């Protein structure tokens, strides 16, 4: 009997394999998963996201088509799929991401000779309104960083974790994968592995180095067990702190600091970038620090800075709030 929940290099997507079990899709999807991991060298969380997005399409095929007969969907089927997602209340961003995953997958199918045509590029993703990232002020960041009780083992770990994210702008997945050997306190640098397992160096400020050193010297030894390995950040059982664990820690302290309930870990990364630009940093430098391949990805933060500049202007400039057309009273000397 075929394995209904194969685990490849730590990637497990039960929903996908349960849907395609017993069909010709199983060997194709297994080979595609290996392609993403071994050839494209994508990180496990990224591969898991790709396969989860394919799981939705396979579920659609199982419900609406003969799943074994559709190896290359046409435009009608693809539009029906997008409508199916919309009816299930998927956000436009999620629908766009799932369509991108299909384009990548069926592009690979065509390149490997499994299908002759690929019509996924002929279907447009739903238009999305441009939204600016939610960024908190420097004073709010200070409240967040001060929220953990550093007199406790876990509080000291949490302070180091928060300082690390804000100081370097690392992604949750990068922090999760970080090992002790990746941190260089003397040079105030840290090696991280970003999307596609690409390595880059991020910089750390004095506060982050201080709290990391405190955590590594005092808290980590108390948390460490045989299962800890080289992981930098550990959970209360001694294992590597998971991405979900990191997000939960940030959320807990954000609420304690009185930040907006929508605040999550990625907002620390947004704030890192925007505060750099507000301080005069060059866009290309911020792009490199964030690990963005395209300047357009980083460009959104310049709009955030511009919007904040507008707010400062309206609040601070004595003439900013003057109504247009308002008559200015002349002094007697001017008459």
C-alpha positions in Angstrom: 0.0 0.0 0.0 1.3 3.5 -0.9 2.2 5.9 1.9 -0.7 8.4 2.3 1.4 10.8 4.2 5.0 10.8 3.0 7.6 12.9 4.8 10.4 14.2 2.6 13.1 16.2 4.3 10.7 17.3 7.0 7.9 18.3 4.7 4.5 16.8 5.4 1.2 17.8 3.8 -1.4 15.2 4.7 -4.3 16.9 3.0 -2.6 16.7 -0.4 -1.7 13.1 -0.2 -5.1 12.0 1.2 -6.8 13.7 -1.8 -4.6 12.2 -4.5 -4.2 8.8 -2.9 -4.6 6.0 -5.5 -4.2 8.3 -8.5 -1.4 9.0 -11.0 -0.8 12.3 -9.3 1.1 10.7 -6.4 4.5 9.9 -8.2 4.3 13.2 -10.1 3.8 15.3 -6.9 6.5 13.3 -5.1 9.0 14.1 -7.8 7.9 17.7 -7.9 8.4 18.0 -4.2 11.9 16.6 -4.6 12.6 19.0 -7.4 11.7 22.0 -5.1 13.9 20.6 -2.3 16.9 19.3 -4.1 17.1 21.2 -7.4 15.6 24.6 -6.5 16.8 24.2 -2.9 13.8 25.9 -1.3 13.5 25.9 2.4 11.1 23.3 3.9 8.4 25.9 5.0 8.4 27.3 1.4 8.0 23.8 -0.1 5.2 23.1 2.4 3.4 26.2 1.3 3.7 25.2 -2.4 2.4 21.8 -1.7 -0.5 23.1 0.4 -1.5 25.4 -2.4 -1.5 22.4 -4.8 -3.6 20.5 -2.3 -6.4 23.1 -2.7 -6.4 22.5 -6.5 -6.4 18.8 -6.1 -9.4 19.1 -3.8 -11.2 21.2 -6.4 -10.5 18.6 -9.1 -11.7 15.8 -6.8 -15.0 17.7 -6.2 -15.7 19.1 -9.6 -13.7 17.1 -12.2 -12.4 13.6 -12.8 -9.1 14.0 -10.9 -7.3 11.3 -12.9 -8.3 12.8 -16.2 -7.1 16.4 -15.8 -3.3 16.6 -16.1 -3.3 20.0 -17.9 -6.2 22.3 -16.9 -7.6 24.6 -19.6 -8.7 28.2 -19.0 -12.3 27.2 -18.3 -11.2 24.8 -15.5 -8.7 27.4 -14.1 -11.4 30.1 -14.0 -13.8 27.7 -12.3 -11.0 26.9 -9.7 -10.5 30.6 -9.0 -14.3 31.0 -8.5 -14.4 28.0 -6.3 -11.7 29.6 -4.1 -13.6 32.9 -4.0 -16.8 31.1 -3.0 -14.9 29.5 -0.1 -14.0 33.0 1.1 -10.3 32.9 0.3 -8.7 36.3 0.4 -7.5 37.8 -2.9 -3.9 37.5 -1.8 -4.4 33.8 -1.1 -6.0 33.2 -4.4 -3.2 35.0 -6.2 -0.6 32.9 -4.3 -2.4 29.6 -5.2 -2.5 30.6 -8.9 1.3 31.4 -8.7 1.9 27.9 -7.3 -0.1 26.4 -10.1 1.9 28.3 -12.7 5.1 27.1 -11.2 3.9 23.5 -11.0 2.5 23.2 -14.5 5.5 25.1 -15.9 7.6 22.3 -14.5 5.1 19.7 -15.9 5.6 21.2 -19.4 9.4 21.5 -19.0 9.6 17.8 -18.0 7.5 16.7 -21.0 4.5 15.6 -18.9 2.1 18.0 -20.6 2.2 19.7 -24.0 0.5 23.0 -23.1 0.3 25.2 -20.0 -2.6 27.7 -19.9 -2.0 28.9 -16.3 -0.4 32.1 -17.7 -3.5 32.9 -19.7 -5.6 33.4 -16.5 -5.3 36.6 -14.5 -5.2 36.7 -10.7 -7.7 38.9 -8.9 -6.7 42.5 -8.6 -5.6 43.5 -5.1 -5.8 46.9 -3.5 -2.3 48.2 -2.6 -2.0 48.3 1.2 0.9 49.7 3.2 2.5 47.5 5.9 1.5 48.1 9.4 4.5 49.8 11.1 4.7 50.8 14.8 6.6 53.8 16.1 10.0 53.7 17.8 8.3 54.4 21.2 5.9 51.5 20.7 8.9 49.2 19.8 10.5 50.2 23.1 7.4 49.2 25.0 7.4 45.9 23.2 11.1 45.2 23.9 10.6 46.1 27.6 7.5 43.8 27.9 9.3 40.5 28.9 10.2 39.9 32.5 13.9 39.4 32.1 14.3 38.1 35.7 12.9 34.8 34.5 14.5 32.2 32.2 11.8 32.5 29.5 11.5 36.2 29.8 15.2 36.7 29.2 14.9 34.4 26.1 11.9 36.4 24.9 13.8 39.7 25.2 16.7 38.4 23.3 14.4 37.1 20.6 12.5 40.4 20.2 15.8 42.3 20.1 17.1 40.0 17.5 14.1 40.4 15.1 14.0 44.2 15.4 17.8 44.7 15.2 18.2 42.5 12.1 14.8 42.3 10.3 15.1 38.5 10.0 12.1 36.4 8.9 10.5 34.0 11.4 11.8 31.0 9.4 15.3 32.4 9.5 15.2 32.8 13.3 13.8 29.3 13.7 16.7 27.9 11.7 19.4 29.9 13.4 22.2 28.0 15.2 24.5 29.2 17.9 27.5 29.1 15.5 25.6 31.5 13.2 25.9 34.3 15.8 29.1 36.4 15.9 28.9 38.7 18.9 32.3 40.3 18.4 31.6 41.5 14.9 28.0 42.1 15.7 26.9 39.9 12.8 24.7 36.9 12.3 24.5 34.4 9.4 21.0 33.5 8.2 19.6 31.3 5.5 16.7 33.0 3.6 14.4 32.0 0.9 15.9 29.4 -1.4 18.4 28.6 1.3 20.3 31.7 0.2 22.8 32.8 2.9 23.2 36.4 3.9 24.8 38.4 6.8 22.6 40.5 9.0 23.9 43.1 11.4 23.1 43.4 15.2 23.1 46.6 17.3 24.6 46.8 20.8 21.3 46.0 22.6 20.7 42.9 20.6 24.2 41.6 21.2 23.9 42.3 24.9 20.6 40.5 25.4 21.7 37.6 23.2 24.8 37.2 25.3 22.7 37.3 28.5 20.3 34.7 27.1 23.1 32.3 25.8 25.0 32.6 29.1 22.1 32.3 31.6 18.8 31.1 30.1 19.8 28.8 27.3 21.8 26.4 29.6 18.7 26.1 31.8 16.5 25.2 28.9 18.9 22.9 27.0 18.5 19.1 26.9 19.9 16.4 24.7 17.5 17.2 22.0 18.5 20.9 21.8 21.4 20.4 19.3 22.8 23.7 18.0 19.6 25.6 18.0 19.9 29.2 19.2 16.4 29.7 20.6 14.9 26.9 22.6 11.4 26.2 23.9 10.6 25.3 27.5 11.1 21.6 26.7 14.6 22.1 25.3 13.7 21.7 21.6 14.2 24.2 18.8 11.7 27.0 19.1 9.2 26.5 16.3 8.0 29.3 13.9 4.6 29.1 15.6 6.2 29.4 19.0 8.1 32.5 17.9 4.9 34.1 16.6 3.1 33.2 19.8 5.8 34.9 21.9 5.8 38.1 19.8 2.0 38.2 19.9 1.9 37.8 23.7 4.3 40.6 24.4 2.7 42.9 21.8 -0.6 42.6 23.6 1.1 43.2 26.9 2.7 46.3 25.5 -0.7 47.6 24.4 0.0 47.3 20.6 -2.8 46.8 18.1 -4.2 43.3 18.2 -3.3 42.8 14.5 0.4 43.1 15.3 2.3 40.0 14.4 6.0 39.0 14.0 6.3 40.3 10.4 5.4 43.8 11.6 8.7 43.9 13.5 10.4 43.3 10.1 8.3 46.0 8.6 9.3 48.4 11.4 13.0 47.5 11.1 12.9 48.5 7.4 10.8 51.6 7.8 12.8 52.9 10.8 16.0 52.5 8.7 14.6 54.5 5.8 13.3 57.1 8.2 16.9 57.4 9.5 18.3 58.1 6.1 19.4 54.6 5.0 19.7 53.9 1.3 17.0 51.7 -0.3 19.5 49.3 -1.7 21.2 48.8 1.7 17.8 48.0 3.2 17.0 45.6 0.3 20.2 43.7 1.0 19.6 43.6 4.8 16.0 42.2 4.2 17.2 39.7 1.7 14.9 40.9 -1.1 15.9 40.0 -4.6 14.0 42.8 -6.2 14.0 46.5 -5.3 10.3 46.6 -6.0 9.7 44.4 -2.9 11.5 46.9 -0.7 9.9 49.9 -2.5 6.7 49.6 -0.4 8.6 50.8 2.7 9.4 54.1 1.0 5.7 54.7 0.7 5.3 54.0 4.4 8.0 56.5 5.2 6.4 59.1 2.9 3.0 58.5 4.6 4.6 59.0 8.0 6.4 62.1 6.8 3.0 63.5 5.7 1.5 62.8 9.2 4.4 64.5 10.9 4.1 67.5 8.5 0.3 67.8 9.2 0.8 67.6 12.9 3.9 69.8 13.2 3.8 72.5 10.5 1.9 75.6 11.7 0.5 76.2 8.3 -0.4 72.6 7.4 -3.8 72.7 8.9 -4.9 76.1 7.5 -8.0 75.8 5.4 -7.6 76.7 1.7 -9.1 80.0 0.9 -9.2 81.2 4.5 -8.7 85.0 4.7 -5.6 86.1 6.6 -6.3 89.0 8.8 -4.1 92.0 8.0 -2.3 93.9 10.7 -3.0 97.6 11.1 0.5 98.4 9.8 -0.4 96.8 6.5 -3.4 99.0 5.9 
